[in-house]
């Protein structure tokens, strides 16, 4: 064990950072879109959702990674589902206990973290074949990559759709007197889709290597 | 004309590579080819000798739109004074509407062309001529009371999200003018629907509801068919006069710019379904005033005729194959009537019907082409 890899070696740092940009689960892999449309009307629920997914994915990745040698390949999906479901129930109970209002707003979407493709995807693609520590970093990185998009989308949707940020009115009252109106399209799910599309556009025009050749 | 040509030829070198204003090349090119038919010939492939290029085609559509625009201006004034209970002369009516409508047209063109020019400079290609028509269509499908900043925002949205992200004119999936309208319709519904917005500076003497709005709330129709045909009803600026729209359609068909197949099939599809509803209404939904409507009313109300003639025929977003055009047109008519009659949320279905079929047009074409290939393959004798 003398040539032990340092905890934050370059390789491990990359696990944490690439999902934020070049391998972003939403804008590059286009996973987890449904919840990105559903919980991004306001910034606060989007933020709570981000924290919840980080918790589920990081802990889940570690658990799967610890169990990876004992899981029989034929039943691995069921084992993964049990792990996700237990964690999601835990998260749901914590949210209900401490941030009841937000939990109300998120309603069914906390439970639907179970079906979030990103989580199952990371279990299959990473945790099943890697050690616990890299799996933990990978989980945090991917969930954060998901969350950062959620928060950007929610920021614009709340600002343009409700004129507020984190529930505080930021568009001055004078603007409304001059005839400004909040954009109703941003409250609707298509508004989120358009914002995500614009993020993808910006990302691809800044980094040409992401553009597929056809 | 010769003087203008000489002037352009004189300043041209400054805009070419290495010239002082070479970064404005595409802007210069846009104006030059707008004024004069370019003397370029196609380099490769087979080609047809024709002076009608894209800019000339677009100009024909704008010419076909001018009667509806002028009438729309007059009608805005007419509806205003009518709702105030005052009578006004032809000129007073027109002037009132002119002052209301002209800013909308100016804003739509300024914003749209501004964005087109910027994108052309950045991407280094020619300015797309598609906006000549879109810029005129956008004001015509909006209510007269729409705030100007909304026009600007919707135009920007339509040009950037509806067109430029797909690669500019010729590549867009959705009709840009309808994209602008749909944006406003969903973003600011209180300014785009209901009974407050259709008459400019509306007085209290009469309700501002359009015939479509009346029917949706199951009130009897208060306007006569002839008023609807000639266009003396409240509504979006350019959509009210079916008569002038049909004149425009005639012009488009004669010049070969608009497809008669699409226009005819949209009307046929709408009429067919409306007639079916009319026939079965007493048996299945006796209290749905919309369903019991005589089928010809559907064709002269709201945006049906305008959509059929100017929107559905957009050569970029419509089906390209002849058989595809029939399917595309009939489905637009059917969908529009279906949304009007059966959806309790939207009094008008033309916009949504056309946008939906815009999305389906490539699929329709695909199956028409595939079908044709299959049919022809059968004619090849099987080799043993």
Boltz contact constraints between the chains, C-beta under 6 A:
constraints:
  - contact:
      token1: [A, 179]
      token2: [B, 147]
      max_distance: 6.0
  - contact:
      token1: [A, 181]
      token2: [B, 188]
      max_distance: 6.0
  - contact:
      token1: [A, 183]
      token2: [B, 187]
      max_distance: 6.0
  - contact:
      token1: [A, 184]
      token2: [B, 187]
      max_distance: 6.0
  - contact:
      token1: [A, 185]
      token2: [B, 186]
      max_distance: 6.0
  - contact:
      token1: [A, 185]
      token2: [B, 187]
      max_distance: 6.0
